[in-house]
Amino acid sequence: MGTPHIAPALSENGCLEEAYALLLKEDCPGWLYQVEAGATTVWEHWDGKKPDGTMWSADMNSFNHYAYGSIGEWMFRTIGGLELDEERPGYEHFFIRPQIGGGLESAEISYQSSYGEIAVKWRKNGDVVTLEAVIPPNTSAEIQLVQAREILDCGGLTFTENQAHAGSGQWRVRYRI
């Protein structure tokens, strides 16, 4: 029951690395345990398929289950940084604020909105992050560099307190975390 809330609660309360550790845990119970066991979807039971190849239960074992799959929303919102602006629904305006951590060196997400594709991609090299964003026509976004210590290349945007308003187009920003 708590799965949809654990990683967001951790990352929203100063425990980003713990949220990443939860996501990247390779033994059971853990999402990467399922990946290591060959999963391409998220299972109903952490140990739906055991290391010896047997199943947790042949009668009750969904291999495509929402409850544990809800981590995907956290990945989109936190790792990818795409956040809906609740005052302007439908992605007419949205936020891009990825939170880099967990030893990941890159991430890429996309979402097909009614305005067109929204895409966010970042790559970390040492302490330098290159963030690329695609903002579809007739939309805008606030790009927030929540972990930035120094902006190295603003990509034509004007940042105030690590935040910039970006209109439609393709944007590329480099910053040090």
N, C-alpha and C positions, 0 to 999 in steps of 0.2 A: 504494500500500500504506500510505503514511503518513497519508493524508487523515483517517482517523478520529482520529488522535493529535496532529496538528499544532496545531489550535486549542486543545484542552484543555491540551496541554503549555505553550503560550504563556501562557494565562490563569492556569494554576496556578503559574507561575513568574515572576510580576510583569510580564508583557508583555501585559496585557489589551488595550491599544490596538492592539498589533500583530496580535492575534487578530481584533479587529474590522476592522482594515484589510484583512486577508486575506479576510474574509467580504465586505466591501463593495467590493472591487476591481472596477472596471467594464470593464477591458480584458481581453483574453485573455492568460494564463489567469486566470479569475476567475468567481465565481458570478454576479455581476451582469452580466457579459458575456452569459451565457446568457439572463438575464431581459430584457436590452435587445434581444436577438435574438428575443424572443417566447416563450421557454421557460416552461412551467408545471410542468415536472418538471426533474430534474437529468440532464444528458446523460452518456454514457459517455466522450466526448472533450470537452475544453474548447472546442475549435473544431468541434463536431459540425456546426454550420451556420456557414459563413464569412460575412464581411460582404457578399460579392458574391452570397450566396444559395446557393452551391454547398455540398455536403456534404463532410465529411471523407472519408467512404467510404460509398457507397450500399450496400455489402455488409456492413459491420460498423459499425453506428452506432445503438446503443440510445439512445432519448430518454427513458428512465426507468431510470436505473442507480444501484445502491446506493452504489458506492465513493465518488463525489463527493457523493452525497446524504447521507452520514453526517454532514455538517456540521449537519444538522437536529438531531441529538442534542445537539451543543454549543449550538445556539441554545436548545433547550428547557432544558438544564441551566444555562447561563451567562446568557443574555439573560433568559429567563423565570425562571430561578432554581429550578426544580423538581428536587429531588434525592431519590432513594429512600433510605430508611434501611435499610441492608442487614441490620441486626439485627431489623427488623420488616418483612419483605417484604409486598408486596401493597398498599402505601400505607396500611397501618393507621396508620403514623406516617411522616412525611416532613419534608424541610427545604425552606424557601422562602428563597432567598438570591440574588436577582438581582444581577448585576454590570453596572452602567450604564456605557456607553461608546460609542465610535464615532460620536458625534454624533447617535445616535438620541434622539428625544424621547419615544418611547413604545414599549411592547411589550405583547403580550397572548398568553397561552397557555392551553390547557385540556387536561385529560386525563380520560377516562372510566374511572375505577377501578371495581373491583367494589363499592366503597362508595358511589359516585356521582361526580359531576363535581368535579374539583379545578381551580380557576382562579386564575391570577395575572395581574395587570395592573398596569403602572406607567406613570406619565407624569412627565416631567421638565420643569420650568418654571424656567429659570435654573439655580440650584443646589439647588432644592427638588424632591424626589421624592415623589409620592403613590403609595403601594403599596396595592393592594387584593387581598385573597385570599379565596377561598371554600374552606372546609374541610368535606368532607362529614360526615354523621352517623357516629358511632362511630369517628372518626379524630382525630388531632391532628398538629400540626406545630410545628417550631421555626422561628420567623421570625428570620432573621439579617440585619441591616442592615450588610453588610460594609463599605460605604463611608461610613456615617453619621458626620458630625462632630457633629451635634446633632439630637435628636429633637424635633420641633415639636408633634406630636400623636400620642400613643401609642395612640389608638383603644380605650382601655380595657384594654390589655395592660400588663404590668409588664416593662419591659426592664432587664436587667442586662448590662452590657458589650455593648450593641447586640443583645441576643438575648432573645426572649420565647417562652414556651410558649403556644400557641394551641389551643384546643379547636374543636370543630365550630362552624361559623357563618361569618358574613361579617365581615371585618376590614378596617379602613382606617387606615393609618399615614402620617404626613407627616414627612419628615426632610430635613436639609440635608447635601449631600455636598461 
